Every structure is written in C-alpha cells, then in structure tokens.
Amino acid sequence: MADRLASIHGTEQDRVNCPFYFKVGACRHGDRCSRQHNKPLFSQTVLLAHMYQAPNSATVQSGPTAMATAADDVQAQDHFDDFYEEVYEELEKFGRIEELNVCANLGDHMIGNVYVKYEEEEMAEKALNALNGRFYAGRLIMAEYSPVTDFRESRCRQYEETSCKYGGHCNFMHIKRPSKPVCKRLGIRQTYEPARGGGGFGGGGGGGDRGGG
C-alpha cells in the first residue's frame, strides 16, 4: 500500500495531493483546490511570485519565442534581458544557481513567476530569508519554497516544440528565455533538455471540476 501511494504521489491518480502544485508549484484553484498543496519546509527551489512585470505593450504569443514575436519584440526582449541579468546577479550572491526560470504565462497564478533552483538547499534558505520583506521595482517580494525541482516536468512540451493551443493560459510553464548575449555574459547554458509537461489545462487540480490545476 505504501509503495503504491509513493508511486502515484503527484500524479493524476493521486486523489489527495494536487498534481499541478507538485509539478508546477502553482494551481489555478489556489486555496479552493479540492486536493492538498503540500508546501515544502525546505527545497532547492525558491518561487518569487509575480516578480516579473512585462512591458504593457508586449503581447504574449503562443509559441516558444513568447513576447519576442510581438510588434515591439526587440524592446520587449531588451526589457526582459535587463530584468533577467539583474535578478540573476543578485540571486547568485546566495549560492550557485542551477536554473533561473521566468514564466511568460498569463494565468493569475503563474504570471510573472520567477523560479530559482540552487545547487544546495542551504543556498535556497539563505535566499529566502534575505529576500522576504525586500522590494523590487516598488513591489514587495513574495518568496517561498517551491516543490518543483525537475523543470522538465513543469515546462509545456507543445509550447517549446511548436505552439500551445491554450496560449498564455496554459497551466504548464511557458518559459521566457534570455538572449544569447545575456546567457554568454552570465555563463549559463543556452540549450535545454526536452520538456515533458503536457500542454494545456490538463486534468490536475481540484476545486470541483476537471479543468486543470
């Protein structure tokens, strides 16, 4: 029995724990979800909720280039690159970063979410303690541990391969990528392992329907 519960934890077969919160660290039902959101007491990953504010003129598209395909794509990408580089350099003060991911999704539970995964849990703890209560661009930083440690399961496969039919309202992560010059300056990789997340609303979450986590 215990082995079965462990094998289905965080999957659609798990009737207790929300699979979307487990995979993505966010659920569109929030506190109204009929399944449990087990917030970790420690993690390598810290979520900075809604930290990135895209330019008002930017239009989020449904393909892998996201805002870079808008009419003002250069300006939007420059704005994002400035944000990414500044935040990366600040977060790096707390320890070695394995991944820094910024969501281009439009859903209220995911818009502007920033996920930083550190090499060690102690580094994430230092970041969490230092960032909570601080402000960025005039807005209070909301930092919390995230259950997400394997972003291959979190990222939308359809979005990265071609386009996602749900656009910005998909419940899997649509990751906004920094430009190659920024990656080079920061010394971070420019290629990623294929995403495993299923595009769209899926069947996760609760709240009385099957419309997604």
C-alpha positions as CSV (number, residue, x, y, z in Angstrom):
1,M,0.0,0.0,0.0
2,A,2.8,2.4,1.0
3,D,4.7,1.6,-2.3
4,R,1.6,2.3,-4.4
5,L,0.9,5.7,-2.6
6,A,4.5,6.6,-3.2
7,S,4.3,5.7,-6.9
8,I,1.2,7.8,-7.6
9,H,2.2,10.8,-5.5
10,G,1.7,14.0,-7.5
11,T,0.1,12.2,-10.5
12,E,-3.4,12.2,-11.8
13,Q,-4.1,9.0,-9.9
14,D,-3.3,10.8,-6.6
15,R,-6.7,11.8,-5.2
16,V,-5.2,13.6,-2.2
17,N,-2.4,15.7,-3.5
18,C,-2.7,18.3,-6.3
19,P,-0.5,17.2,-9.3
20,F,-0.3,20.7,-10.7
21,Y,1.0,22.1,-7.5
22,F,3.5,19.3,-7.3
23,K,4.8,19.7,-10.9
24,V,4.4,23.4,-11.4
25,G,4.4,24.9,-7.9
26,A,1.2,26.8,-8.7
27,C,-2.5,25.8,-9.1
28,R,-5.2,27.9,-10.6
29,H,-7.7,27.0,-7.9
30,G,-5.4,28.2,-5.1
31,D,-6.8,27.7,-1.6
32,R,-10.1,26.4,-3.2
33,C,-8.4,23.4,-4.7
34,S,-10.0,20.1,-3.5
35,R,-6.6,18.5,-3.3
36,Q,-3.8,19.3,-0.9
37,H,-1.0,21.7,-1.7
38,N,1.8,20.4,0.5
39,K,4.2,23.3,0.7
40,P,7.8,22.1,1.4
41,L,9.6,23.1,4.6
42,F,12.8,23.1,2.6
43,S,13.8,22.9,-1.1
44,Q,16.5,23.8,-3.6
45,T,13.9,25.9,-5.4
46,V,12.5,29.3,-4.4
47,L,9.5,30.9,-6.0
48,L,9.4,34.6,-6.3
49,A,5.7,35.0,-7.1
50,H,4.7,37.6,-9.8
51,M,8.1,39.3,-9.7
52,Y,8.5,39.9,-13.4
53,Q,6.3,42.7,-14.9
54,A,6.3,42.6,-18.7
55,P,6.0,45.9,-20.6
56,N,2.4,46.9,-21.1
57,S,2.8,47.0,-24.8
58,A,4.2,43.4,-25.0
59,T,1.9,40.8,-26.4
60,V,2.4,37.2,-25.1
61,Q,2.3,34.8,-28.0
62,S,1.6,31.1,-28.1
63,G,5.0,29.9,-29.5
64,P,8.4,29.3,-28.0
65,T,9.6,32.9,-28.6
66,A,6.7,34.3,-26.5
67,M,6.9,38.0,-26.2
68,A,9.8,38.2,-28.7
69,T,7.3,37.8,-31.5
70,A,5.3,41.0,-30.7
71,A,5.5,44.1,-32.9
72,D,7.9,45.6,-30.4
73,D,9.8,42.3,-29.9
74,V,13.2,44.0,-29.6
75,Q,12.1,46.4,-26.9
76,A,10.3,43.6,-25.0
77,Q,13.3,41.3,-25.2
78,D,15.7,44.1,-24.1
79,H,13.4,44.8,-21.1
80,F,13.4,41.1,-20.2
81,D,17.1,40.7,-20.7
82,D,17.8,43.7,-18.3
83,F,15.5,42.1,-15.7
84,Y,17.0,38.6,-16.0
85,E,20.6,39.7,-15.8
86,E,19.9,42.0,-12.8
87,V,18.0,39.4,-10.9
88,Y,20.4,36.5,-11.7
89,E,23.4,38.5,-10.4
90,E,21.5,39.4,-7.2
91,L,20.3,35.8,-6.6
92,E,23.8,34.4,-7.4
93,K,25.0,36.1,-4.2
94,F,23.3,33.4,-2.2
95,G,24.9,30.4,-3.9
96,R,25.4,28.6,-7.2
97,I,22.3,28.7,-9.4
98,E,21.3,25.6,-11.4
99,E,18.3,27.2,-13.1
100,L,16.5,30.6,-13.2
101,N,13.2,30.3,-15.0
102,V,10.7,33.1,-15.6
103,C,7.1,32.3,-16.7
104,A,5.5,34.0,-19.7
105,N,2.1,32.6,-18.8
106,L,-0.9,34.9,-18.3
107,G,-2.9,33.0,-15.7
108,D,-3.3,34.8,-12.4
109,H,-1.5,32.0,-10.5
110,M,1.6,32.0,-12.9
111,I,2.0,35.4,-14.4
112,G,5.5,36.8,-13.8
113,N,6.5,33.9,-11.6
114,V,10.3,33.5,-11.1
115,Y,11.8,30.2,-10.1
116,V,15.4,29.9,-8.9
117,K,16.8,26.5,-8.3
118,Y,20.1,26.4,-6.3
119,E,22.7,23.7,-6.1
120,E,22.1,23.2,-2.4
121,E,19.1,23.6,-0.1
122,E,21.1,25.8,2.3
123,M,21.7,28.3,-0.6
124,A,17.9,28.5,-1.2
125,E,17.4,29.0,2.5
126,K,19.8,32.0,2.5
127,A,18.0,33.5,-0.5
128,L,14.5,33.0,1.0
129,N,15.5,34.6,4.3
130,A,17.3,37.5,2.6
131,L,14.6,38.3,0.0
132,N,11.4,38.2,2.0
133,G,10.5,41.7,3.1
134,R,12.5,43.3,0.3
135,F,11.2,45.3,-2.6
136,Y,11.8,45.1,-6.3
137,A,10.6,47.8,-8.7
138,G,8.4,49.2,-5.9
139,R,6.7,45.9,-5.2
140,L,7.1,43.6,-2.2
141,I,9.0,40.4,-3.0
142,M,6.9,37.3,-2.1
143,A,9.4,34.4,-1.7
144,E,8.5,30.8,-0.7
145,Y,9.9,27.3,-1.2
146,S,8.7,25.5,-4.3
147,P,8.2,21.8,-4.7
148,V,9.5,22.0,-8.3
149,T,13.0,20.6,-8.7
150,D,12.7,19.0,-12.2
151,F,11.6,21.7,-14.6
152,R,11.3,19.2,-17.5
153,E,8.0,18.1,-15.9
154,S,6.9,21.7,-15.4
155,R,7.6,23.1,-18.9
156,C,5.0,22.8,-21.7
157,R,6.2,20.5,-24.4
158,Q,3.8,21.9,-27.0
159,Y,4.9,25.4,-26.4
160,E,8.6,24.5,-26.8
161,E,8.1,22.3,-29.9
162,T,5.7,24.3,-31.9
163,S,2.9,26.3,-30.2
164,C,0.4,25.7,-27.4
165,K,-3.2,25.9,-28.2
166,Y,-4.0,27.3,-24.8
167,G,-1.6,30.2,-25.3
168,G,-0.7,32.1,-22.2
169,H,-3.4,30.5,-20.1
170,C,-1.8,27.0,-20.3
171,N,-1.2,25.6,-16.8
172,F,2.3,24.3,-17.7
173,M,5.2,26.7,-17.7
174,H,5.9,28.8,-20.8
175,I,9.5,29.8,-20.0
176,K,10.7,33.1,-21.3
177,R,14.4,32.8,-22.3
178,P,17.1,35.4,-22.1
179,S,19.0,36.3,-25.3
180,K,22.3,34.6,-26.3
181,P,24.4,37.6,-25.3
182,V,23.0,37.6,-21.8
183,C,23.5,33.8,-21.5
184,K,27.1,34.3,-22.5
185,R,27.8,37.1,-20.1
186,L,26.2,35.1,-17.2
187,G,28.0,31.9,-18.3
188,I,24.7,29.9,-18.4
189,R,23.6,27.3,-20.9
190,Q,21.6,28.1,-24.0
191,T,20.2,24.6,-24.7
192,Y,17.8,22.7,-22.5
193,E,16.6,19.1,-22.2
194,P,13.2,18.5,-23.9
195,A,10.1,19.4,-21.9
196,R,7.9,16.6,-20.6
197,G,4.9,18.6,-19.5
198,G,1.6,18.2,-21.4
199,G,0.4,21.4,-22.9
200,G,-2.9,22.8,-21.9
201,F,-5.2,22.8,-18.9
202,G,-4.7,19.0,-18.2
203,G,-6.7,17.3,-15.6
204,G,-4.9,18.3,-12.4
205,G,-6.1,20.3,-9.5
206,G,-9.4,20.3,-7.9
207,G,-12.0,22.9,-7.0
208,G,-14.9,20.8,-8.2
209,D,-14.0,20.4,-11.8
210,R,-11.5,18.7,-14.1
211,G,-10.4,21.8,-15.9
212,G,-6.8,21.8,-14.8
213,G,-4.6,22.6,-11.9
